[in-house]
């Protein structure tokens, strides 16, 4: 590790609780609060961390892997995307079935990641009903309401205010370039498509812009610096935004394309600049029409296309009015999709971590019982599920003993053996604390109280204690034995006592050697639905 970094950068990123709110990670100081002569007084590497003593007496501790991390961006430029041509999808489009998308966080994450990386994805088997497109958008974000309303119908209209509402062919374009900000995502849900023609098309605008940059860098430069007036007017609306056809970030990377010949108003300026613009504009337009760049497919009823409206140009072939073609669409924003994807990625990683515990440490002995740790917890979860318990109780039953896999600092280690050696490892607290990273108190509460529930039941139900296994009787004594009458009354009054007792009863029953149970993967959708 190195401290050859600007001291103000390093100190500004101090992760300690004095510098950042531990609940939300937000900084608790202003950059001007730091002294003018800030410097590192001492430093040391310890347990994979860099520890720094600052000249003002403050101490910071930085994870080594965080310091070594490469700079990253917001995922909105060409550097973070897969630029494509139509042949890249010869094996099929990025797609998923609606039921799987709803049920499986990994499937949903894959769809949203495809929209981020390739600019689009298609959901199949989406219910064919009015306004369903809004429900699709709400699975990852919020609907952007425009002058078209919260949704719009793409079908032939008797008095259209947009060529999209006719049967004419539509050339590759982006929507709403006259808005500031432009809607960054568009969804189109097919309700009916029995007309001849009317196939959908997509062009990767970033790929087209990159092609222009490679073939005619002068034209590319003109289109990145020339503000173009985009205008839309009808009886109730008058919108205008002046933006370049190709927008780049401060590092020169393509970040946004606005391209809609139907919405470009009169560009004014010196003749030489106008001539340069139109030469570049024509060159770019010609690239967008190259057949190898255009991906064509047909949307059937139940198909919902999600695409990045700041990157992809969408198109449509003309269609005969020998049948009906009806799509419903809405707009949304890519920042919400990116947020949903990041949360899903965290959830998938958390579920992978938990599943690895069941497959790894969970294969070990369970406190002298006839089942392994994993078998015991899977049986408890299955018993709760079979009893028709609420999802949070199924999760608590499944995960109630994960604290055996960690020490009191949350570090991974199998500590069930400590309990059998006469030392209370307080696994209920350790497990609840660990799970609190991902689950709310409805799950962590019964986990935290399940040992107390055992002591309570042994105090108030003599028959319950008589049914304890030998190992469970031993751990009862290590954990403090049956509660006193006073403690039992206090426990019974606890608002989480009923749930904890329910989990405890499944816990005690879940020790049958060779019992058939679902595997961890069976519980993943349920756990995902409960995660923070």
C-alpha positions as CSV (number, residue, x, y, z in Angstrom):
1,X,0.0,0.0,0.0
2,X,1.1,3.5,-0.6
3,X,0.3,7.0,0.7
4,X,1.6,8.7,-2.4
5,X,-1.8,10.3,-2.7
6,X,-2.9,13.9,-2.0
7,X,-3.4,14.1,1.8
8,X,-6.7,16.0,1.4
9,X,-8.1,13.3,-0.9
10,X,-7.1,10.6,1.6
11,X,-8.5,12.4,4.5
12,X,-11.7,13.4,2.7
13,X,-12.3,9.7,2.2
14,X,-11.7,8.7,5.8
15,X,-14.4,6.0,6.6
16,X,-14.5,6.4,10.4
17,X,-17.6,7.2,12.3
18,X,-16.3,10.6,13.2
19,X,-16.1,11.5,9.5
20,X,-19.1,9.6,8.1
21,X,-22.5,8.9,9.5
22,X,-22.4,5.1,10.0
23,X,-26.1,4.7,9.0
24,X,-25.9,6.4,5.6
25,X,-22.2,7.0,4.8
26,X,-22.6,10.7,4.4
27,X,-19.7,13.0,5.4
28,X,-20.0,14.9,8.7
29,X,-17.5,17.6,7.9
30,X,-16.8,20.2,5.3
31,X,-13.6,20.2,3.3
32,X,-12.8,23.6,4.7
33,X,-12.9,22.2,8.2
34,X,-9.5,20.5,7.6
35,X,-6.4,22.4,8.6
36,X,-4.4,24.2,5.9
37,X,-1.2,22.3,6.7
38,X,-2.7,18.8,6.9
39,X,-0.1,16.1,6.6
40,X,0.5,12.4,7.6
41,X,2.3,12.2,10.9
42,X,2.6,8.4,10.9
43,X,1.4,5.4,9.0
44,X,1.4,1.6,9.3
45,X,0.1,-1.5,7.4
46,X,-1.9,-3.8,9.7
47,X,-4.2,-6.8,8.8
48,X,-4.6,-5.6,5.2
49,X,-5.4,-2.0,6.2
50,X,-3.5,1.2,6.0
51,X,-3.6,3.1,9.4
52,X,-2.8,6.8,9.3
53,X,-2.2,9.2,12.1
54,X,-2.8,12.8,10.9
55,X,-1.0,15.9,11.9
56,X,-4.2,17.2,13.6
57,X,-4.3,14.0,15.7
58,X,-7.1,12.3,13.8
59,X,-6.7,8.6,13.0
60,X,-7.9,6.9,9.8
61,X,-8.0,3.2,8.8
62,X,-8.4,2.3,5.1
63,X,-9.0,-1.2,3.6
64,X,-6.1,-2.1,1.3
65,X,-8.5,-3.4,-1.4
66,X,-10.3,0.0,-1.4
67,X,-7.1,1.9,-1.9
68,X,-6.1,-0.4,-4.8
69,X,-9.4,0.0,-6.6
70,X,-9.3,1.4,-10.0
71,X,-11.2,4.6,-10.8
72,X,-14.7,4.0,-12.1
73,X,-17.4,6.0,-13.7
74,X,-21.2,6.3,-13.5
75,X,-21.8,3.8,-16.3
76,X,-23.2,6.3,-18.7
77,X,-20.4,6.6,-21.2
78,X,-19.1,4.4,-24.1
79,X,-16.3,3.3,-21.8
80,X,-18.8,1.3,-19.7
81,X,-20.8,-0.2,-22.5
82,X,-20.7,-2.9,-25.2
83,X,-21.0,-1.1,-28.5
84,X,-22.6,-3.5,-31.0
85,X,-23.7,-4.2,-34.6
86,X,-26.7,-6.3,-35.5
87,X,-24.7,-9.5,-36.1
88,X,-23.7,-9.5,-32.4
89,X,-27.2,-10.7,-31.6
90,X,-27.3,-13.5,-34.1
91,X,-27.8,-16.0,-31.3
92,X,-30.6,-14.1,-29.8
93,X,-31.6,-10.9,-28.0
94,X,-31.0,-10.2,-24.3
95,X,-34.3,-11.4,-22.8
96,X,-36.1,-13.0,-19.9
97,X,-39.5,-14.4,-19.1
98,X,-41.7,-12.1,-17.0
99,X,-42.4,-14.7,-14.2
100,X,-38.7,-15.5,-13.8
101,X,-37.8,-11.8,-13.9
102,X,-40.2,-11.2,-11.0
103,X,-39.2,-14.2,-9.0
104,X,-35.5,-14.4,-9.3
105,X,-33.3,-11.4,-8.3
106,X,-30.4,-12.8,-10.4
107,X,-32.7,-12.9,-13.5
108,X,-33.9,-9.4,-12.9
109,X,-30.3,-8.2,-12.4
110,X,-29.3,-9.8,-15.7
111,X,-32.1,-7.9,-17.6
112,X,-31.2,-4.6,-16.0
113,X,-27.5,-5.2,-16.6
114,X,-28.2,-5.9,-20.3
115,X,-30.0,-2.5,-20.5
116,X,-27.0,-0.8,-19.0
117,X,-24.4,-2.7,-21.1
118,X,-26.1,-3.2,-24.4
119,X,-28.7,-0.6,-24.2
120,X,-31.8,-2.8,-24.3
121,X,-33.5,-6.0,-23.2
122,X,-36.8,-7.7,-24.0
123,X,-39.2,-9.2,-21.4
124,X,-41.4,-12.0,-22.8
125,X,-44.8,-13.2,-21.4
126,X,-45.7,-9.9,-19.9
127,X,-49.4,-9.9,-19.2
128,X,-51.3,-8.4,-22.2
129,X,-53.4,-5.8,-20.5
130,X,-53.8,-2.1,-20.5
131,X,-51.3,-0.1,-18.3
132,X,-49.1,-3.2,-17.7
133,X,-46.2,-1.2,-19.0
134,X,-46.3,1.0,-16.0
135,X,-46.0,-2.0,-13.7
136,X,-42.9,-3.1,-15.7
137,X,-41.3,0.3,-15.2
138,X,-42.1,0.3,-11.5
139,X,-40.1,-2.9,-11.0
140,X,-36.9,-0.8,-11.3
141,X,-37.8,2.8,-11.0
142,X,-40.4,5.5,-11.6
143,X,-42.5,6.6,-14.6
144,X,-41.6,9.9,-16.1
145,X,-44.8,11.8,-16.9
146,X,-44.6,13.9,-20.1
147,X,-47.1,15.8,-22.2
148,X,-48.2,12.4,-23.5
149,X,-49.2,11.5,-20.0
150,X,-47.9,8.7,-17.8
151,X,-48.2,6.3,-20.8
152,X,-48.9,6.7,-24.5
153,X,-50.5,4.5,-27.1
154,X,-48.5,3.8,-30.3
155,X,-51.2,3.0,-32.9
156,X,-52.8,4.7,-35.8
157,X,-54.6,7.8,-34.6
158,X,-57.2,9.8,-36.7
159,X,-55.5,13.2,-35.9
160,X,-51.9,12.4,-34.9
161,X,-49.6,15.0,-33.4
162,X,-46.6,12.7,-34.1
163,X,-45.7,10.5,-37.0
164,X,-45.3,7.6,-34.5
165,X,-49.1,7.5,-34.4
166,X,-49.4,6.7,-38.1
167,X,-48.6,3.5,-40.1
168,X,-45.6,5.2,-41.8
169,X,-42.0,3.9,-41.6
170,X,-40.0,5.7,-38.9
171,X,-36.3,6.1,-39.4
172,X,-33.8,5.5,-36.5
173,X,-34.3,8.3,-33.9
174,X,-34.2,9.1,-30.2
175,X,-37.4,10.3,-28.5
176,X,-38.0,13.7,-26.9
177,X,-34.7,15.4,-27.8
178,X,-36.6,18.7,-27.2
179,X,-36.8,18.0,-23.4
180,X,-34.3,19.0,-20.8
181,X,-33.6,16.5,-19.4
182,X,-34.5,14.0,-22.0
183,X,-36.2,10.8,-20.7
184,X,-33.3,8.4,-20.5
185,X,-35.3,5.1,-20.8
186,X,-38.3,4.1,-22.9
187,X,-40.5,1.0,-22.6
188,X,-42.8,-0.3,-25.3
189,X,-45.2,-3.1,-24.5
190,X,-46.9,-4.9,-27.3
191,X,-50.7,-5.5,-26.8
192,X,-51.5,-6.5,-30.4
193,X,-49.6,-6.9,-33.6
194,X,-51.5,-8.5,-36.4
195,X,-50.7,-6.0,-39.2
196,X,-48.3,-6.8,-42.0
197,X,-45.0,-5.1,-41.4
198,X,-44.4,-2.9,-38.4
199,X,-41.2,-4.6,-37.3
200,X,-39.1,-2.9,-34.7
201,X,-35.5,-1.8,-35.2
202,X,-32.7,-0.6,-33.0
203,X,-29.4,1.1,-33.9
204,X,-26.6,1.6,-31.3
205,X,-26.2,5.3,-31.5
206,X,-22.9,5.1,-29.6
207,X,-21.5,2.7,-32.1
208,X,-22.7,4.9,-35.0
209,X,-21.0,8.0,-33.3
210,X,-17.8,6.0,-32.7
211,X,-17.8,5.0,-36.3
212,X,-18.2,8.6,-37.3
213,X,-15.3,9.5,-35.0
214,X,-13.1,6.9,-36.6
215,X,-14.0,7.7,-40.2
216,X,-14.3,11.5,-40.0
217,X,-13.0,13.0,-36.7
218,X,-13.7,16.5,-38.0
219,X,-17.4,15.7,-38.5
220,X,-17.5,14.1,-35.1
221,X,-16.0,17.3,-33.5
222,X,-18.6,19.5,-35.3
223,X,-21.5,17.4,-34.0
224,X,-20.2,17.5,-30.4
225,X,-19.9,21.3,-30.3
226,X,-22.8,22.5,-32.3
227,X,-26.0,23.1,-30.3
228,X,-29.0,22.0,-32.3
229,X,-32.5,23.5,-31.7
230,X,-34.9,20.6,-31.0
231,X,-38.5,21.7,-30.9
232,X,-42.0,20.2,-30.4
233,X,-45.2,22.1,-30.6
234,X,-48.8,21.2,-30.6
235,X,-52.0,22.8,-29.3
236,X,-51.1,22.3,-25.7
237,X,-47.2,22.0,-25.7
238,X,-44.2,24.2,-26.7
239,X,-40.9,22.5,-25.9
240,X,-37.3,23.4,-26.9
241,X,-33.9,22.2,-26.0
242,X,-30.6,23.2,-27.7
243,X,-28.2,20.3,-27.5
244,X,-25.5,18.7,-29.7
245,X,-26.4,15.6,-31.7
246,X,-23.5,13.9,-29.9
247,X,-22.6,14.8,-26.3
248,X,-19.3,13.9,-24.8
249,X,-18.1,14.0,-21.2
250,X,-15.1,16.1,-20.1
251,X,-12.8,13.2,-21.1
252,X,-14.2,13.1,-24.6
253,X,-16.1,9.9,-24.2
254,X,-19.5,9.6,-25.9
255,X,-22.2,10.1,-23.2
256,X,-25.5,10.9,-25.1
257,X,-26.9,10.9,-28.6
258,X,-29.9,13.1,-29.6
259,X,-31.1,12.3,-33.1
260,X,-34.5,13.1,-34.5
261,X,-34.8,14.7,-37.9
262,X,-38.5,15.3,-37.2
263,X,-37.7,17.6,-34.3
264,X,-34.8,19.7,-35.6
265,X,-35.8,23.3,-36.0
266,X,-34.0,25.9,-38.0
267,X,-30.3,26.1,-37.1
268,X,-28.9,29.7,-37.4
269,X,-25.3,30.9,-37.7
270,X,-22.5,31.8,-40.1
271,X,-22.7,30.1,-43.5
272,X,-19.4,28.3,-43.0
273,X,-20.6,26.8,-39.7
274,X,-23.9,25.8,-41.2
275,X,-22.2,24.1,-44.1
276,X,-19.8,22.2,-41.8
277,X,-22.7,21.1,-39.6
278,X,-24.8,19.8,-42.5
279,X,-21.9,17.9,-43.9
280,X,-21.3,16.2,-40.5
281,X,-25.0,15.7,-40.0
282,X,-25.4,14.0,-43.3
283,X,-22.4,11.8,-42.7
284,X,-23.7,10.7,-39.3
285,X,-27.3,10.1,-40.6
286,X,-25.8,7.9,-43.4
287,X,-24.0,5.8,-40.8
288,X,-27.2,5.2,-38.8
289,X,-28.9,3.8,-41.9
290,X,-26.2,1.2,-42.6
291,X,-27.9,-2.2,-42.7
292,X,-25.2,-3.8,-40.5
293,X,-26.0,-1.5,-37.7
294,X,-29.7,-2.0,-37.6
295,X,-31.1,-4.8,-35.5
296,X,-34.6,-5.8,-36.6
297,X,-37.1,-8.0,-34.7
298,X,-40.9,-8.2,-34.3
299,X,-42.6,-7.5,-31.0
300,X,-45.4,-10.0,-30.3
301,X,-48.2,-9.6,-27.8
302,X,-46.7,-9.9,-24.3
303,X,-43.3,-8.6,-25.4
304,X,-41.9,-5.5,-23.6
305,X,-38.9,-3.7,-24.9
306,X,-36.8,-1.6,-22.5
307,X,-34.1,0.6,-24.0
308,X,-31.8,3.5,-23.3
309,X,-33.2,6.5,-25.1
310,X,-30.0,8.5,-24.8
311,X,-28.0,5.8,-26.6
312,X,-30.2,3.6,-28.9
313,X,-32.1,4.9,-31.8
314,X,-35.3,3.0,-32.4
315,X,-37.1,2.6,-35.7
316,X,-40.1,0.9,-37.3
317,X,-40.9,-0.4,-40.7
318,X,-44.2,0.7,-42.4
319,X,-47.2,-1.5,-41.9
320,X,-50.4,-2.2,-43.8
321,X,-53.6,-1.5,-42.1
322,X,-54.8,-5.0,-42.7
323,X,-54.6,-5.7,-39.0
324,X,-54.1,-3.9,-35.7
325,X,-50.8,-2.9,-34.2
326,X,-51.0,-1.5,-30.7
327,X,-48.1,-0.8,-28.3
328,X,-48.3,1.0,-25.0
329,X,-45.2,2.9,-23.9
330,X,-43.9,5.0,-21.1
331,X,-40.7,6.8,-20.1
332,X,-38.5,6.2,-17.1
333,X,-35.0,7.1,-16.1
334,X,-31.7,5.2,-16.2
335,X,-30.5,6.4,-12.8
336,X,-33.3,4.6,-11.1
337,X,-32.6,1.5,-13.1
338,X,-28.9,1.7,-12.2
339,X,-29.8,2.1,-8.5
340,X,-32.1,-0.9,-8.7
341,X,-29.4,-2.9,-10.4
342,X,-26.8,-1.9,-7.7
343,X,-29.2,-3.0,-5.0
344,X,-30.0,-6.3,-6.8
345,X,-26.3,-6.9,-7.2
346,X,-25.8,-6.4,-3.4
347,X,-28.7,-8.8,-2.7
348,X,-27.4,-11.4,-5.1
349,X,-23.9,-11.2,-3.6
350,X,-25.4,-11.5,-0.1
351,X,-27.5,-14.5,-1.1
352,X,-24.3,-16.1,-2.6
353,X,-22.5,-15.4,0.6
354,X,-25.2,-17.1,2.7
355,X,-25.5,-20.0,0.2
356,X,-21.7,-20.5,0.5
357,X,-22.0,-20.7,4.3
358,X,-24.6,-23.5,3.9
359,X,-22.4,-25.4,1.5
360,X,-19.1,-24.8,3.4
361,X,-19.2,-24.4,7.1
362,X,-22.7,-25.6,7.1
363,X,-21.5,-29.1,6.2
364,X,-19.9,-29.4,9.6
365,X,-21.2,-31.1,12.7
366,X,-24.2,-29.5,14.5
367,X,-23.5,-29.5,18.2
368,X,-23.4,-33.3,18.4
369,X,-26.7,-33.8,16.7
370,X,-27.5,-36.4,14.0
371,X,-27.6,-33.6,11.3
372,X,-25.2,-31.1,9.9
373,X,-25.6,-27.4,10.6
374,X,-27.0,-26.8,7.1
375,X,-29.4,-29.8,7.3
376,X,-30.7,-28.4,10.6
377,X,-31.3,-24.9,9.3
378,X,-32.8,-26.2,6.0
379,X,-35.1,-28.5,8.0
380,X,-36.2,-25.5,10.2
381,X,-36.9,-23.4,7.2
382,X,-38.9,-26.2,5.6
383,X,-40.9,-26.8,8.7
384,X,-41.8,-23.1,8.9
385,X,-42.8,-23.1,5.3
386,X,-44.9,-26.3,5.6
387,X,-46.7,-24.7,8.6
388,X,-47.8,-21.8,6.3
389,X,-45.7,-19.3,8.3
390,X,-45.2,-15.7,7.1
391,X,-42.2,-15.2,4.9
392,X,-40.2,-13.4,7.6
393,X,-40.6,-16.4,9.9
394,X,-39.5,-18.8,7.2
395,X,-36.4,-16.7,6.7
396,X,-35.7,-16.5,10.5
397,X,-36.1,-20.2,10.9
398,X,-33.8,-20.9,7.9
399,X,-31.1,-18.5,9.1
400,X,-31.5,-18.7,12.9
401,X,-28.1,-20.4,13.5
402,X,-25.8,-18.5,11.1
403,X,-24.2,-16.9,14.2
404,X,-22.4,-20.2,14.7
405,X,-20.3,-19.4,11.6
406,X,-18.9,-16.1,13.0
407,X,-17.1,-14.8,16.1
408,X,-18.2,-11.9,18.2
409,X,-16.5,-9.5,15.7
410,X,-18.4,-10.9,12.8
411,X,-15.3,-12.6,11.4
412,X,-15.9,-15.9,9.6
413,X,-15.2,-18.9,11.8
414,X,-17.0,-22.0,13.0
415,X,-17.7,-21.5,16.7
416,X,-20.4,-24.0,17.4
417,X,-17.7,-26.1,19.1
418,X,-17.1,-23.4,21.7
419,X,-20.7,-23.9,22.9
420,X,-20.1,-27.6,23.3
421,X,-17.0,-26.8,25.3
422,X,-19.0,-24.9,27.8
423,X,-18.6,-21.3,26.5
424,X,-21.7,-19.4,25.4
425,X,-20.8,-18.1,21.9
426,X,-23.9,-15.8,21.9
427,X,-24.6,-17.0,18.4
428,X,-28.1,-15.5,18.4
429,X,-26.7,-12.0,18.8
430,X,-23.8,-12.6,16.4
431,X,-26.2,-14.0,13.8
432,X,-28.7,-11.2,14.2
433,X,-26.0,-8.6,13.9
434,X,-24.6,-10.2,10.8
435,X,-28.0,-10.6,9.1
436,X,-28.9,-7.0,9.9
437,X,-26.8,-5.9,7.0
438,X,-29.4,-7.4,4.7
439,X,-32.7,-7.9,6.6
440,X,-34.9,-5.9,8.9
441,X,-36.0,-6.6,12.5
442,X,-38.8,-8.8,11.4
443,X,-36.2,-11.4,10.4
444,X,-33.3,-10.5,12.8
445,X,-35.6,-10.2,15.9
446,X,-36.6,-13.9,16.1
447,X,-33.0,-14.8,15.3
448,X,-31.8,-12.7,18.2
449,X,-34.4,-14.1,20.6
450,X,-34.4,-17.8,19.6
451,X,-32.0,-18.8,22.4
452,X,-34.0,-16.7,25.0
453,X,-37.2,-18.4,23.6
454,X,-35.6,-21.8,24.4
455,X,-34.9,-20.7,28.0
456,X,-38.4,-19.3,28.2
457,X,-40.1,-22.5,27.0
458,X,-38.1,-24.6,29.4
459,X,-39.3,-22.4,32.2
460,X,-43.0,-22.4,31.3
461,X,-43.5,-25.8,29.6
462,X,-41.9,-28.7,31.5
463,X,-42.9,-31.1,28.6
464,X,-40.9,-28.9,26.2
465,X,-37.7,-29.4,28.2
466,X,-38.4,-33.1,28.6
467,X,-38.3,-33.4,24.8
468,X,-34.9,-31.7,24.4
469,X,-32.1,-33.8,22.9
470,X,-29.0,-34.5,25.0
471,X,-27.0,-31.9,23.2
472,X,-29.8,-29.3,23.5
473,X,-30.1,-29.9,27.2
474,X,-26.3,-29.4,27.6
475,X,-26.3,-26.1,25.6
476,X,-29.4,-24.9,27.6
477,X,-27.2,-25.1,30.8
478,X,-24.3,-23.2,29.1
479,X,-26.7,-20.5,27.9
480,X,-28.1,-19.8,31.4
481,X,-30.7,-22.5,31.9
482,X,-34.5,-22.0,32.2
483,X,-35.6,-18.4,32.9
484,X,-36.7,-17.3,36.3
485,X,-40.4,-16.6,36.7
486,X,-39.7,-12.9,36.6
487,X,-37.6,-13.2,33.4
488,X,-40.1,-15.4,31.8
489,X,-42.8,-12.9,32.4
490,X,-40.7,-10.1,30.9
491,X,-39.9,-12.2,27.9
492,X,-43.6,-13.0,27.3
493,X,-44.3,-9.3,27.3
494,X,-41.7,-8.7,24.6
495,X,-43.4,-7.7,21.3
496,X,-41.2,-10.3,19.4
497,X,-41.8,-13.2,21.8
498,X,-44.4,-14.9,19.8
499,X,-42.3,-15.0,16.6
500,X,-39.2,-16.1,18.6
501,X,-41.1,-19.0,20.2
502,X,-42.4,-20.1,16.8
503,X,-38.9,-20.2,15.4
504,X,-37.7,-22.0,18.5
505,X,-40.2,-24.8,18.1
506,X,-39.2,-25.4,14.5
507,X,-35.5,-25.2,15.6
508,X,-36.1,-28.0,18.1
509,X,-37.9,-30.2,15.6
510,X,-35.3,-29.8,12.9
511,X,-32.9,-32.6,13.9
512,X,-34.2,-35.6,11.9
513,X,-31.4,-37.5,10.2
514,X,-31.9,-38.0,6.5
515,X,-35.0,-35.8,6.3
516,X,-35.7,-34.6,2.8
517,X,-35.6,-30.8,2.5
518,X,-35.4,-28.2,-0.2
519,X,-31.9,-26.9,-0.9
520,X,-30.9,-23.3,-0.2
521,X,-31.7,-22.2,-3.8
522,X,-35.4,-23.0,-3.1
523,X,-35.4,-20.2,-0.4
524,X,-33.5,-17.6,-2.4
525,X,-36.6,-15.8,-3.9
526,X,-38.2,-15.6,-0.5
527,X,-35.0,-14.2,1.1
528,X,-34.6,-11.7,-1.7
529,X,-38.1,-10.4,-1.2
530,X,-37.3,-9.6,2.4
531,X,-33.9,-8.0,1.9
532,X,-33.3,-4.3,2.6
